[in-house]
Amino acid sequence: MIEAVRGEVLGKAQHGAEPAELERECEAQIKERIIRSGRTSVSRAVSDLVKAGLLRRHYQGYRVDHPNRGAGREAVYTITAEVRRTLRRH
C-alpha cells in the first residue's frame, strides 16, 4: 500500500515539486487509507456479530442520549439478553 501511495503521489506531482512536500502528502495519504481500512474492518466485524445474533443495531431515537450527529447514520449497538446472561456467568 505504501509503495502504491508513493507511486500515485509522485505520478501526480508537478515538475519541480518540493521533496519535503511530496513526503508530507505521502504520509497524509497513507494515514487516511489506514484509517479507512480500519473503519471498514470494524464495520464488517460488527455486521458479522449482528448477523450472528450477538448484537442488535439501533439508530437515532432508540436510546434517549443518542443524537444523530451531522445527519449521518449513527448507530447504537446493544448486546442481546443471551449474551448478557453469558457474560454474567463468567
Secondary structure, DSSP 4 states (H G I P E B T S, - for coil): -HHHHHHHHHHHPPTT--HHHHHHHHHHHHHHHHHHHHHHHHHHHHHHHHHTTSEEEEETTSSTT---GGGS--EEEEE-HHHHHHHHH-
